[in-house]
């Protein structure tokens, strides 16, 4: 993004301390955009999921969300609720990409119909 002079920024949330430390160790976070945050699991909208616990301050104008977590196999959950939280909190649809997690894709395909 810097080389293209895009003017945007990346904010990332990681719940796994091992991967967070690896990111830092290998210098993959030069601007300090990766945040180590706790994760909670629970049941919402007929789905067992997880939520990264973080502030949404500064995320009001986000253009795009990429979902690459949490570890749904390890946690025995189907999705993450954070994008749904953002849709509700900011009262708007935010485009997204999901990295192949079937349960997460189903969850958001169902919920985006409320905004389209």
N, CA, C and O of each residue as an XYZ file, in Angstrom:
464
protein
N       0.816     -1.192      0.000
C       0.000      0.000      0.000
C       0.859      1.255      0.000
O       0.517      2.248     -0.642
N       1.972      1.210      0.718
C       2.867      2.372      0.748
C       3.463      2.632     -0.631
O       3.509      3.775     -1.085
N       3.920      1.570     -1.298
C       4.537      1.729     -2.609
C       3.545      2.257     -3.645
O       3.935      2.991     -4.553
N       2.286      1.895     -3.521
C       1.263      2.352     -4.461
C       0.699      3.707     -4.074
O      -0.129      4.265     -4.794
N       1.137      4.237     -2.947
C       0.640      5.517     -2.437
C      -0.883      5.495     -2.338
O      -1.561      6.453     -2.710
N      -1.399      4.391     -1.833
C      -2.845      4.195     -1.721
C      -3.463      5.111     -0.666
O      -4.588      5.585     -0.819
N      -2.720      5.346      0.389
C      -3.231      6.207      1.446
C      -4.060      5.480      2.480
O      -4.516      6.100      3.441
N      -4.266      4.203      2.319
C      -5.050      3.426      3.277
C      -4.178      2.897      4.397
O      -2.988      3.197      4.489
N      -4.802      2.111      5.235
C      -4.059      1.469      6.315
C      -4.684      0.109      6.583
O      -5.833     -0.151      6.224
N      -3.912     -0.736      7.213
C      -4.374     -2.080      7.572
C      -4.429     -2.164      9.082
O      -3.525     -1.702      9.778
N      -5.508     -2.763      9.586
C      -5.642     -3.067     11.003
C      -5.912     -4.557     11.083
O      -6.796     -5.070     10.398
N      -5.157     -5.250     11.914
C      -5.281     -6.700     12.014
C      -5.419     -7.113     13.478
O      -4.819     -6.512     14.370
N      -6.229     -8.157     13.706
C      -6.430     -8.682     15.055
C      -6.041    -10.142     15.076
O      -6.462    -10.921     14.220
N      -5.239    -10.511     16.054
C      -4.736    -11.874     16.206
C      -4.972    -12.309     17.645
O      -4.651    -11.579     18.583
N      -5.534    -13.502     17.814
C      -5.768    -14.010     19.163
C      -4.712    -15.020     19.596
O      -4.596    -15.324     20.783
N      -3.949    -15.535     18.654
C      -2.970    -16.566     18.958
C      -1.602    -15.919     19.199
O      -1.000    -15.366     18.278
N      -1.120    -15.990     20.431
C       0.135    -15.336     20.796
C       1.322    -15.886     20.011
O       2.256    -15.146     19.703
N       1.293    -17.175     19.686
C       2.378    -17.773     18.902
C       2.509    -17.061     17.555
O       3.601    -16.632     17.182
N       1.404    -16.937     16.829
C       1.450    -16.293     15.512
C       1.724    -14.802     15.625
O       2.421    -14.231     14.786
N       1.186    -14.178     16.645
C       1.468    -12.761     16.877
C       2.974    -12.548     17.054
O       3.553    -11.641     16.456
N       3.598    -13.382     17.873
C       5.040    -13.260     18.102
C       5.843    -13.542     16.832
O       6.867    -12.903     16.594
N       5.390    -14.489     16.021
C       6.073    -14.787     14.752
C       6.017    -13.589     13.813
O       7.009    -13.254     13.166
N       4.857    -12.947     13.739
C       4.692    -11.757     12.902
C       5.693    -10.687     13.324
O       6.353    -10.079     12.481
N       5.802    -10.461     14.623
C       6.726     -9.460     15.149
C       8.182     -9.875     14.905
O       9.010     -9.066     14.488
N       8.476    -11.156     15.175
C       9.840    -11.675     15.041
C      10.367    -11.535     13.610
O      11.536    -11.208     13.410
N       9.513    -11.781     12.622
C       9.941    -11.732     11.225
C       9.756    -10.352     10.590
O       9.947    -10.198      9.383
N       9.391     -9.360     11.382
C       9.275     -7.998     10.872
C       8.139     -7.788      9.892
O       8.231     -6.934      9.010
N       7.066     -8.555     10.034
C       5.944     -8.467      9.104
C       4.913     -7.424      9.508
O       3.846     -7.330      8.901
N       5.226     -6.653     10.519
C       4.295     -5.627     11.002
C       5.041     -4.314     11.242
O       5.088     -3.826     12.371
N       5.625     -3.741     10.187
C       6.462     -2.556     10.387
C       5.713     -1.335     10.908
O       6.329     -0.449     11.500
N       4.412     -1.268     10.704
C       3.646     -0.098     11.151
C       2.848     -0.374     12.423
O       2.068      0.472     12.860
N       3.037     -1.550     13.020
C       2.338     -1.865     14.263
C       0.841     -2.007     14.097
O       0.077     -1.588     14.966
N       0.413     -2.590     12.996
C      -1.013     -2.704     12.721
C      -1.638     -3.996     13.245
O      -2.862     -4.133     13.236
N      -0.819     -4.946     13.703
C      -1.345     -6.210     14.229
C      -1.528     -6.068     15.737
O      -0.604     -5.676     16.450
N      -2.717     -6.389     16.209
C      -3.068     -6.254     17.618
C      -3.368     -7.620     18.211
O      -4.176     -8.368     17.660
N      -2.731     -7.957     19.325
C      -3.029     -9.186     20.047
C      -4.236     -8.923     20.939
O      -4.196     -8.061     21.816
N      -5.315     -9.677     20.705
C      -6.560     -9.464     21.444
C      -7.116    -10.803     21.922
O      -6.830    -11.842     21.328
N      -7.908    -10.783     22.993
C      -8.548    -12.018     23.444
C      -9.699    -12.401     22.509
O     -10.168    -11.591     21.709
N     -10.130    -13.632     22.630
C     -11.210    -14.176     21.815
C     -12.217    -14.823     22.741
O     -11.839    -15.502     23.696
N     -13.496    -14.619     22.467
C     -14.532    -15.319     23.230
C     -15.376    -16.125     22.259
O     -15.526    -15.755     21.095
N     -15.921    -17.221     22.744
C     -16.819    -18.026     21.923
C     -18.217    -17.951     22.511
O     -18.400    -17.697     23.701
N     -19.186    -18.177     21.658
C     -20.564    -18.117     22.118
C     -21.534    -18.468     21.016
O     -21.136    -18.851     19.915
N     -22.801    -18.336     21.319
C     -23.867    -18.728     20.415
C     -24.677    -17.497     20.037
O     -25.123    -16.754     20.910
N     -24.870    -17.276     18.731
C     -25.626    -16.128     18.260
C     -26.261    -16.466     16.903
O     -25.639    -17.110     16.058
N     -27.484    -16.028     16.716
C     -28.177    -16.218     15.431
C     -28.084    -17.663     14.934
O     -27.765    -17.906     13.770
N     -28.361    -18.612     15.818
C     -28.367    -20.042     15.497
C     -27.011    -20.568     15.031
O     -26.949    -21.513     14.244
N     -25.948    -19.974     15.502
C     -24.615    -20.380     15.082
C     -23.649    -20.265     16.258
O     -23.723    -19.320     17.043
N     -22.742    -21.238     16.369
C     -21.694    -21.168     17.373
C     -20.508    -20.464     16.747
O     -19.990    -20.907     15.722
N     -20.079    -19.379     17.350
C     -19.008    -18.594     16.751
C     -18.065    -18.021     17.782
O     -18.126    -18.345     18.968
N     -17.191    -17.160     17.297
C     -16.199    -16.512     18.145
C     -16.167    -15.027     17.808
O     -16.570    -14.598     16.727
N     -15.681    -14.270     18.760
C     -15.603    -12.813     18.586
C     -14.255    -12.338     19.127
O     -13.900    -12.613     20.273
N     -13.508    -11.617     18.280
C     -12.295    -10.958     18.743
C     -12.735     -9.771     19.596
O     -13.573     -8.977     19.167
N     -12.186     -9.648     20.777
C     -12.576     -8.578     21.696
C     -11.648     -7.388     21.527
O     -10.507     -7.389     21.988
N     -12.169     -6.381     20.855
C     -11.380     -5.173     20.591
C     -12.310     -3.987     20.426
O     -13.517     -4.150     20.245
N     -11.751     -2.816     20.490
C     -12.503     -1.586     20.261
C     -12.756     -1.419     18.764
O     -11.948     -1.834     17.933
N     -13.876     -0.812     18.442
C     -14.181     -0.503     17.042
C     -13.865      0.956     16.720
O     -14.144      1.434     15.620
N     -13.284      1.654     17.689
C     -12.907      3.046     17.482
C     -11.877      3.130     16.359
O     -10.898      2.384     16.347
N     -12.101      4.032     15.430
C     -11.210      4.197     14.300
C     -11.533      3.305     13.123
O     -10.887      3.403     12.079
N     -12.525      2.433     13.269
C     -12.896      1.521     12.182
C     -14.190      1.950     11.486
O     -14.705      1.220     10.639
N     -14.711      3.111     11.830
C     -15.996      3.567     11.309
C     -16.015      3.666      9.782
O     -17.038      3.388      9.158
N     -14.909      4.055      9.189
C     -14.850      4.291      7.747
C     -14.181      3.152      6.973
O     -13.787      3.337      5.821
N     -14.052      1.994      7.587
C     -13.371      0.878      6.929
C     -14.038      0.586      5.579
O     -15.262      0.611      5.455
N     -13.192      0.306      4.562
C     -13.691      0.043      3.215
C     -13.895     -1.432      2.925
O     -14.705     -1.793      2.071
N     -13.163     -2.291      3.634
C     -13.150     -3.704      3.260
C     -12.654     -4.524      4.443
O     -11.775     -4.081      5.181
N     -13.213     -5.718      4.628
C     -12.801     -6.609      5.712
C     -12.385     -7.946      5.107
O     -13.092     -8.506      4.269
N     -11.242     -8.447      5.537
C     -10.783     -9.787      5.164
C     -10.844    -10.639      6.423
O     -10.265    -10.285      7.450
N     -11.548    -11.764      6.340
C     -11.669    -12.660      7.487
C     -10.778    -13.870      7.258
O     -10.980    -14.644      6.323
N      -9.796    -14.016      8.124
C      -8.855    -15.129      8.067
C      -8.702    -15.683      9.480
O      -7.591    -15.778     10.000
N      -9.791    -16.036     10.079
C      -9.751    -16.542     11.437
C     -11.127    -16.428     12.050
O     -12.033    -15.882     11.421
N     -11.304    -16.908     13.212
C     -10.343    -17.623     14.057
C     -10.171    -19.066     13.604
O     -10.756    -19.483     12.604
N      -9.375    -19.818     14.335
C      -9.158    -21.235     14.041
C     -10.419    -22.007     14.414
O     -10.562    -22.483     15.540
N     -11.329    -22.121     13.449
C     -12.636    -22.707     13.737
C     -12.562    -24.199     14.053
O     -13.399    -24.717     14.792
N     -11.569    -24.891     13.500
C     -11.412    -26.305     13.797
C     -10.984    -26.533     15.234
O     -11.533    -27.389     15.926
N     -10.013    -25.773     15.673
C      -9.495    -25.895     17.039
C     -10.535    -25.463     18.067
O     -10.672    -26.088     19.119
N     -11.268    -24.394     17.761
C     -12.227    -23.834     18.718
C     -13.607    -24.460     18.643
O     -14.447    -24.215     19.509
N     -13.850    -25.267     17.618
C     -15.166    -25.910     17.412
C     -16.269    -24.863     17.247
O     -17.353    -24.988     17.816
N     -15.972    -23.832     16.461
C     -16.954    -22.804     16.131
C     -17.115    -22.764     14.617
O     -16.303    -23.328     13.883
N     -18.174    -22.088     14.152
C     -18.459    -22.040     12.727
C     -18.088    -20.719     12.063
O     -17.939    -20.667     10.842
N     -17.940    -19.665     12.835
C     -17.728    -18.345     12.236
C     -17.154    -17.373     13.251
O     -16.969    -17.710     14.420
N     -16.878    -16.173     12.792
C     -16.547    -15.050     13.658
C     -17.671    -14.023     13.525
O     -18.229    -13.854     12.441
N     -17.997    -13.353     14.594
C     -19.108    -12.398     14.598
C     -18.668    -10.946     14.374
O     -19.523    -10.063     14.299
N     -17.387    -10.679     14.267
C     -16.933     -9.288     14.256
C     -17.449     -8.462     13.078
O     -17.784     -7.291     13.257
N     -17.520     -9.031     11.904
C     -18.043     -8.272     10.771
C     -19.524     -7.957     10.979
O     -19.966     -6.846     10.689
N     -20.282     -8.913     11.470
C     -21.692     -8.659     11.783
C     -21.806     -7.552     12.821
O     -22.681     -6.692     12.717
N     -20.931     -7.567     13.818
C     -20.915     -6.491     14.821
C     -20.691     -5.137     14.153
O     -21.337     -4.151     14.509
N     -19.779     -5.092     13.188
C     -19.492     -3.829     12.493
C     -20.692     -3.379     11.668
O     -21.033     -2.196     11.668
N     -21.333     -4.305     10.967
C     -22.521     -3.948     10.182
C     -23.569     -3.313     11.085
O     -24.160     -2.286     10.750
N     -23.789     -3.940     12.231
C     -24.811     -3.444     13.158
C     -24.388     -2.107     13.788
O     -25.183     -1.170     13.863
N     -23.147     -2.035     14.232
C     -22.664     -0.835     14.924
C     -22.643      0.383     14.007
O     -23.017      1.483     14.414
N     -22.203      0.179     12.767
C     -22.071      1.304     11.836
C     -23.270      1.428     10.901
O     -23.322      2.338     10.073
N     -24.227      0.524     11.028
C     -25.474      0.548     10.265
C     -25.238      0.667      8.759
O     -25.853      1.481      8.070
N     -24.327     -0.174      8.279
C     -24.083     -0.205      6.839
C     -23.404     -1.518      6.459
O     -22.758     -2.168      7.281
N     -23.567     -1.879      5.218
C     -22.909     -3.061      4.684
C     -21.450     -2.724      4.384
O     -21.166     -1.688      3.784
N     -20.529     -3.586      4.794
C     -19.106     -3.427      4.515
C     -18.685     -4.635      3.683
O     -18.844     -5.770      4.132
N     -18.154     -4.418      2.485
C     -17.713     -5.546      1.651
C     -16.668     -6.384      2.382
O     -15.938     -5.885      3.239
N     -16.612     -7.678      2.025
C     -15.720     -8.591      2.734
C     -15.235     -9.717      1.849
O     -15.812    -10.000      0.799
N     -14.155    -10.359      2.294
C     -13.619    -11.575      1.687
C     -13.380    -12.559      2.815
O     -12.833    -12.194      3.856
N     -13.787    -13.803      2.617
C     -13.587    -14.862      3.608
C     -12.682    -15.909      2.981
O     -12.906    -16.327      1.845
N     -11.676    -16.328      3.704
C     -10.620    -17.191      3.163
C     -10.981    -18.663      3.037
O     -10.091    -19.501      3.181
N     -12.209    -19.022      2.783
C     -12.554    -20.413      2.539
C     -13.251    -21.110      3.686
O     -13.609    -22.280      3.551
N     -13.457    -20.457      4.787
C     -14.157    -21.063      5.913
C     -15.632    -21.201      5.542
O     -16.356    -20.209      5.453
N     -16.060    -22.425      5.332
C     -17.406    -22.695      4.837
C     -18.496    -22.144      5.759
O     -19.426    -21.489      5.290
N     -18.391    -22.402      7.054
C     -19.404    -21.929      7.996
C     -19.487    -20.413      8.029
O     -20.575    -19.843      8.119
N     -18.322    -19.758      7.954
C     -18.301    -18.297      7.960
C     -18.941    -17.759      6.690
O     -19.696    -16.789      6.743
N     -18.648    -18.377      5.547
C     -19.266    -17.944      4.286
C     -20.780    -18.071      4.363
O     -21.500    -17.147      3.984
N     -21.267    -19.203      4.849
C     -22.715    -19.399      4.969
C     -23.334    -18.362      5.899
O     -24.381    -17.794      5.587
N     -22.699    -18.115      7.029
C     -23.208    -17.171      8.010
C     -23.356    -15.789      7.390
O     -24.404    -15.158      7.528
N     -22.320    -15.312      6.711
C     -22.373    -13.966      6.150
C     -23.199    -13.882      4.876
O     -23.802    -12.840      4.620
N     -23.251    -14.917      4.081
C     -24.142    -14.913      2.917
C     -25.589    -14.758      3.379
O     -26.375    -14.061      2.736
N     -25.940    -15.399      4.481
C     -27.286    -15.287      5.033
C     -27.555    -13.882      5.567
O     -28.611    -13.309      5.299
N     -26.617    -13.331      6.311
C     -26.832    -12.048      6.976
C     -26.730    -10.838      6.048
O     -27.327     -9.800      6.334
N     -25.989    -10.948      4.945
C     -25.856     -9.779      4.078
C     -27.155     -9.447      3.372
O     -27.306     -8.329      2.880
N     -28.093    -10.367      3.304
C     -29.373    -10.069      2.653
C     -30.123     -8.957      3.370
O     -30.987     -8.318      2.769
N     -29.816     -8.711      4.629
C     -30.463     -7.620      5.375
C     -30.001     -6.251      4.884
O     -30.674     -5.246      5.112
N     -28.845     -6.213      4.204
C     -28.288     -4.929      3.787
C     -28.433     -4.692      2.285
O     -28.262     -3.565      1.819
N     -28.743     -5.726      1.534
C     -28.830     -5.584      0.065
C     -30.239     -5.389     -0.403
O     -30.478     -5.255     -1.603
